[in-house]
Amino acid sequence: MTNALTSEECLDRARMHEQLAATTADASARMMHQAMAAEFRRRAEMAVDGVRQVASRPIIELMPNVA
């Protein structure tokens, strides 16, 4: 996924993934495309039209580097 998309771009990506899910015979690929479509729809709902959504980034590392 890209980090900054408008609401309309998210909806376009959701439609693309729904079409890919509908046309694939691979069950795991279908499930992935359905999940991606749901995520892009969620992001589109959260976005205000014309405002780009920036993906959240972790604030701290959960696993420290071990030497």
C-alpha positions in Angstrom: 0.0 0.0 0.0 1.1 3.5 -0.6 1.4 5.9 2.3 -0.6 8.9 0.9 -3.8 8.5 -1.0 -7.0 10.5 -1.4 -10.4 9.1 -0.6 -11.1 8.6 -4.3 -7.8 6.9 -4.9 -8.5 4.5 -2.0 -11.9 3.6 -3.5 -10.3 3.0 -6.9 -7.8 0.6 -5.3 -10.6 -1.1 -3.4 -12.5 -1.7 -6.6 -9.4 -3.0 -8.3 -8.8 -5.5 -5.5 -12.5 -6.6 -5.5 -12.2 -7.3 -9.3 -9.0 -9.3 -8.8 -10.6 -11.3 -6.0 -13.6 -12.1 -8.1 -11.5 -13.3 -11.0 -8.8 -15.4 -9.3 -9.1 -19.2 -8.7 -6.4 -19.1 -6.0 -8.2 -19.1 -2.6 -5.3 -17.5 -0.7 -4.9 -14.8 -3.3 -8.7 -14.1 -3.2 -8.6 -13.7 0.5 -5.7 -11.3 0.3 -7.4 -9.2 -2.4 -10.6 -9.1 -0.3 -8.6 -8.0 2.8 -6.9 -5.3 0.7 -10.2 -4.1 -0.7 -11.6 -3.9 2.9 -8.6 -1.9 4.1 -8.8 0.6 1.2 -12.5 1.1 1.8 -11.7 1.7 5.5 -9.1 4.2 4.6 -11.4 5.9 2.1 -14.1 6.3 4.9 -11.5 7.8 7.2 -10.2 10.3 4.7 -11.8 13.7 4.1 -12.2 14.2 0.3 -9.1 15.8 -1.2 -7.0 15.2 2.0 -4.3 12.6 1.8 -4.1 9.9 4.4 -0.7 9.2 5.8 0.0 5.7 7.1 0.8 5.6 10.8 4.3 4.6 11.7 5.5 2.9 14.8 6.7 5.2 17.5 9.0 2.8 19.3 10.7 -0.5 18.3 9.1 -3.4 20.1 12.3 -5.6 19.8 15.6 -3.9 20.6 18.6 -4.9 18.5 20.4 -7.7 20.2 24.2 -7.9 19.6 
